[in-house]
Amino acid sequence: MTENNDSKGKVINIDFTKEKDKSISEKTKKKNLNREIKEIMADAHPKKKTTPRHPKKPEPVTSMNITGNGNRDNTLVGRDYITTKTVIKKILPPPDSIGGDPLLKQRITTLFNKIGDERKKRLGGNVFQIMYNNFKRDFKIKNNKWTMIWTWPKECAPAIIEYLEALYGNTIQGRIERAASKKAHIPSRPYLYKKETELLEHFGITMKSPEFREFLEISFGVNSHAQLSHLDHWQLVCSLESLVKKMEGG
């Protein structure tokens, strides 16, 4: 505080501390105001958190196998070829081969299937694979599937068919058919029973049906197959064949 004399001799006290305090108070208000504005802006626009960068992991590499014409190609491929696929090229048989003749191929395939089916009825199990393995052994096929015969010349087909027919002839069904096919020979009793059963199915009856027993008694004077002779049994089957043909309009 300072004293100052005015013109009339009065003493005026001037307090400069109040002015100074007033000035400091104004600056403090401005600072507080600026800080509040910054805090409001910070809340409205928060800074994004930054995460530390890590080194990028290498892309996985896989192997793709391509098979064709018996050649195997192992190639490393990148991420654009993650999905792998096996490409198999089908080789067509030569024109003059067994496989090039559809009828000849079907004949051999049918024989294989008939032999396998008959053996499976009697033995069960994986008879087809055993049959194919035996065929490969007998025809000296090594390091290949049995189906390679489709590339063999047609001239090889008769030997294959003869081999397969002999195998089928040794099955139960093969023996029945062979006996029935002989000329000037009455079919065997097993063949006649089989044929009779098939024919009776057209009429919806069986050998034990009362209607059929009545038919036996009227036609042959017997009421069971045990009383039929081999010749009578054959004539019975012939009679049934004739009835079926008439029923079918033949």
C-alpha positions in Angstrom: 0.0 0.0 0.0 1.3 3.5 -0.8 0.3 7.0 0.4 -0.5 9.8 -2.0 -1.2 13.4 -1.1 -3.9 15.1 -3.2 -4.0 18.8 -4.0 -6.1 19.6 -0.9 -3.6 17.9 1.3 -5.6 14.8 2.0 -3.9 11.5 2.1 -5.3 8.8 -0.2 -4.3 5.2 0.4 -4.0 3.0 -2.7 -4.0 -0.7 -2.1 -2.1 -2.4 -5.1 -2.4 -5.9 -3.6 -6.2 -6.0 -4.4 -5.5 -5.1 -8.0 -2.8 -7.8 -8.1 -5.1 -10.4 -6.5 -7.9 -9.5 -9.0 -5.5 -10.0 -11.9 -4.4 -13.4 -10.6 -8.0 -14.4 -10.1 -8.9 -13.6 -13.7 -5.9 -15.7 -15.0 -6.9 -18.6 -12.8 -10.5 -18.6 -14.1 -9.2 -18.6 -17.7 -6.9 -21.5 -17.0 -9.7 -23.5 -15.3 -12.0 -22.7 -18.2 -9.5 -23.9 -20.8 -8.9 -27.1 -18.8 -12.6 -27.8 -18.6 -13.0 -27.3 -22.4 -10.1 -29.7 -23.1 -11.6 -32.3 -20.8 -15.0 -32.0 -22.5 -13.3 -32.4 -26.0 -11.3 -35.3 -24.7 -14.5 -37.1 -23.6 -16.2 -36.4 -26.9 -13.3 -37.6 -29.0 -11.4 -40.3 -27.1 -8.1 -41.4 -28.5 -7.9 -44.8 -30.1 -5.8 -47.3 -28.3 -2.9 -48.5 -30.4 -1.9 -52.1 -30.1 1.7 -53.1 -30.7 2.4 -54.7 -34.0 3.5 -58.3 -34.2 5.3 -59.9 -37.0 3.0 -61.5 -39.5 2.8 -65.3 -39.4 3.9 -67.1 -42.5 1.1 -68.5 -44.7 0.6 -72.3 -44.4 1.9 -74.3 -47.3 0.3 -77.6 -48.3 1.1 -80.3 -50.8 -1.1 -81.3 -53.7 -0.9 -84.7 -55.4 -1.9 -84.9 -59.1 -2.2 -88.4 -60.5 -2.5 -89.1 -64.2 -1.3 -91.7 -66.6 0.3 -93.5 -63.8 2.6 -90.6 -63.0 2.6 -88.9 -59.6 3.5 -85.3 -59.2 4.2 -83.8 -55.8 4.0 -80.0 -56.0 4.2 -77.4 -53.2 1.5 -74.8 -53.6 0.7 -71.6 -51.7 -2.4 -70.3 -49.9 -4.3 -69.8 -53.2 -4.4 -73.5 -53.7 -5.3 -74.8 -50.2 -8.1 -77.0 -51.6 -6.4 -80.1 -53.3 -7.9 -82.3 -55.9 -6.9 -85.6 -57.5 -7.1 -85.6 -61.2 -7.6 -89.1 -62.7 -7.4 -89.6 -66.5 -9.5 -92.5 -67.9 -7.6 -94.5 -70.5 -9.8 -95.9 -73.2 -9.1 -99.5 -74.4 -7.6 -99.9 -77.9 -10.1 -100.5 -80.8 -9.2 -104.1 -81.3 -9.1 -105.0 -77.6 -11.6 -106.9 -75.5 -12.7 -103.7 -73.8 -13.3 -102.1 -77.2 -16.0 -104.7 -77.9 -19.0 -104.0 -75.6 -20.6 -107.4 -76.2 -17.5 -109.3 -75.5 -16.8 -107.3 -72.4 -20.3 -107.8 -71.1 -20.0 -111.6 -71.7 -16.9 -111.8 -69.5 -18.3 -109.5 -66.9 -21.5 -111.6 -66.7 -19.6 -114.8 -66.2 -17.5 -113.2 -63.4 -20.7 -112.1 -61.7 -22.5 -115.5 -62.0 -19.5 -117.3 -60.6 -19.2 -114.9 -57.7 -23.0 -115.0 -56.9 -23.1 -118.8 -56.8 -20.0 -119.0 -54.6 -21.4 -116.4 -52.3 -24.6 -118.4 -51.8 -22.6 -121.4 -50.7 -19.5 -119.8 -49.0 -20.3 -116.2 -48.1 -17.6 -113.8 -47.4 -15.5 -111.8 -49.8 -15.6 -114.4 -52.6 -15.4 -111.9 -55.4 -11.9 -110.7 -54.3 -10.7 -114.2 -53.9 -12.0 -115.1 -57.4 -10.3 -112.0 -59.0 -7.0 -112.9 -57.2 -7.1 -116.5 -58.5 -7.8 -115.2 -62.0 -4.8 -112.9 -61.8 -2.7 -115.8 -60.6 -3.8 -118.2 -63.4 -3.3 -115.5 -66.1 0.0 -114.3 -64.7 -1.2 -110.8 -64.1 1.3 -109.0 -61.7 1.3 -105.4 -60.3 -2.0 -104.7 -62.1 -5.8 -105.1 -61.5 -7.6 -107.9 -63.3 -9.4 -105.3 -65.4 -6.3 -104.8 -67.4 -7.7 -107.6 -69.6 -9.9 -105.0 -71.3 -6.7 -103.7 -73.0 -5.8 -107.2 -74.2 -6.4 -108.2 -77.9 -9.7 -109.8 -78.8 -7.9 -113.0 -79.6 -7.3 -113.6 -75.9 -11.1 -113.5 -75.1 -11.9 -117.2 -76.0 -9.3 -118.5 -73.5 -10.8 -116.2 -70.8 -14.4 -117.3 -71.5 -13.5 -121.0 -71.6 -11.7 -120.6 -68.2 -14.7 -118.8 -66.7 -17.3 -121.2 -68.1 -15.4 -124.1 -66.6 -15.5 -122.4 -63.2 -19.2 -121.7 -63.5 -19.9 -125.3 -64.6 -18.5 -126.5 -61.3 -21.0 -124.5 -59.3 -24.3 -126.1 -58.3 -26.4 -124.0 -60.7 -23.8 -124.6 -63.4 -24.2 -128.4 -63.1 -28.0 -128.1 -63.2 -27.9 -126.0 -66.4 -25.3 -128.3 -68.0 -27.4 -131.3 -67.4 -30.5 -129.6 -68.7 -28.8 -128.5 -71.9 -27.8 -132.0 -73.0 -29.7 -133.1 -76.2 -31.9 -136.2 -76.1 -31.7 -136.1 -72.3 -34.5 -135.6 -69.8 -33.5 -132.7 -67.5 -32.3 -133.6 -64.1 -34.8 -133.8 -61.2 -33.2 -130.7 -59.4 -33.7 -128.7 -62.6 -37.3 -129.9 -62.9 -38.1 -128.9 -59.3 -36.6 -125.5 -59.9 -38.5 -125.0 -63.2 -41.7 -126.3 -61.6 -41.5 -123.8 -58.7 -41.0 -120.9 -61.2 -44.0 -122.0 -63.3 -46.3 -122.4 -60.3 -45.5 -118.8 -59.2 -47.5 -117.6 -62.2 -50.6 -119.2 -60.7 -49.9 -118.0 -57.2 -49.6 -121.6 -55.8 -46.8 -123.9 -54.6 -46.1 -127.7 -54.7 -47.8 -128.1 -51.3 -51.0 -126.2 -52.3 -54.3 -128.3 -52.2 -55.1 -127.1 -55.7 -51.8 -128.5 -57.1 -52.2 -131.8 -55.3 -55.6 -132.2 -56.9 -54.0 -131.4 -60.3 -51.4 -134.2 -59.7 -54.1 -136.7 -58.8 -56.3 -135.9 -61.9 -53.4 -135.7 -64.4 -51.1 -138.5 -63.1 -53.0 -140.4 -60.5 -50.7 -139.4 -57.6 -50.9 -136.8 -54.8 -47.2 -136.1 -54.2 -43.9 -135.8 -56.1 -42.5 -138.8 -54.4 -44.9 -141.0 -56.4 -43.9 -139.3 -59.7 -41.4 -141.0 -61.9 -38.6 -139.0 -63.6 -40.5 -139.1 -66.9 -43.8 -138.1 -65.3 -42.1 -135.2 -63.6 -40.7 -134.0 -66.9 -44.1 -134.3 -68.5 -45.7 -132.4 -65.6 -43.2 -129.5 -66.1 -43.9 -129.5 -69.9 -47.7 -129.3 -69.1 -47.2 -126.4 -66.8 -45.1 -124.5 -69.4 -47.9 -125.0 -71.9 -50.5 -123.6 -69.4 -48.4 -120.6 -68.6 -48.0 -119.8 -72.3 -51.7 -120.0 -72.9 -52.4 -117.8 -69.8 -49.9 -115.2 -71.2 -51.5 -115.4 -74.6 -48.6 -117.2 -76.2 
